[in-house]
């Protein structure tokens, strides 16, 4: 079993169009694999189709024909490695509910209370359409419930994200914002804003009620932090404004 392949690309404004043409020899047939896609800075798309040929030479002739047609349209051959040089986005975990209920957590409280502090921030994310493209697709029903105040962010956090908030769940812009606002070494959100506004006078932050009224207190505070971050990071905000 052998394999012949050619990669051709054409530069666009924000991506490269590519065609990956490969011939795979099987026992009784040769398959021409025609993979069409785009190379972005952080991801690759692909849409394959297959053409069977009775002889290897027929498949090679067809591959060469396609390559010549693409070159006439401005495509150029590139090394195969170009398809595997996409810089992957670093996944950073901002919070896990189990870090709370397995830590210094009040024994008299239900574990559901461990989801409340981060859940308030998640409510804000969902209401401002700052979750990732994948989450908006997979969690669409529950996201709409949160937006209509029929489900809290804490409930969503527990049910849909299994109590884990990471870069994977956020848009690029929200990820950058969270890296500053939820930074574990300089926690402005939980240690400052959430504690001062909602947990003042309570035994712990976990005693804060998961209510719409409490979210209403936090919402303008988070929004102002976000606006301040955008003012200080105009290039980062603009460059990351597309969702994942």
C-alpha positions, 0 to 999 in steps of 0.5 A: 500500500502506497501513498502520493500527496500534494498540498496547495495553498492560496493566501486570503486576508485572514486565512489560507485556502488549501487543497490536500490531494492524496492517492491511497492504493488499496488492493483493487482500487486507487482512491484520490482524496480531495480535502478542501479547507482553510488554515486560520491562525488557531484552527483548520477546517476540512471538507473531504471527498473521494474519487475511486480509480481502477488504476494508479496512473488514472488517479495520478493523472487526475491529481496532476490535472486538479493541481494544474487547475488550482495553480491557474487560480493562484494556488502554490505548492507547499510542504505537507507540514503546513497543515500541522503548524496551527498554533493550538490555543492554550487551555487554562482552567480558571475554576473548578467547583470541586476545588471549593467543596473538597477544600475549606467548605462549610459542612452544613451547606449543600455542595450546590453552594460551591457553584454559586460564586463562579456561577454568577460570573458565568451568568454574566458571560452567557447573557453577554454572548461570550461563551465559545462557539462550541458551547453556544451550539451544544448548550443552546437550550440551557443558555437561553434559559439562563438569559430568560432568568429561568436557570441560574449560572450556578445551575448551568455551571453544574449541569452543562460544564461539570463544574469546570470553567476553562478557556475552552468554554469561553470566546477568545475575548472572554478568555483574555478578560478572565485571565486578568479578572479571575487570575488566581494570583490577583483574584479581583472577581471572587476575592474582591468584588464578590466578597465585598458586594455579596459576602460581607457579613456572611460566614463564607462566600459559599453562604451567598444565595443563588438568586436573581437579586444577587446577580443583579448586584454583581452584573454592573460591577462585572460589566464595569470591570470588563469595560475598563479592561477593554479600554486598557486593552483595545488591541487585545479586545479587537483582535479577539472579538471573534468567538471561538 
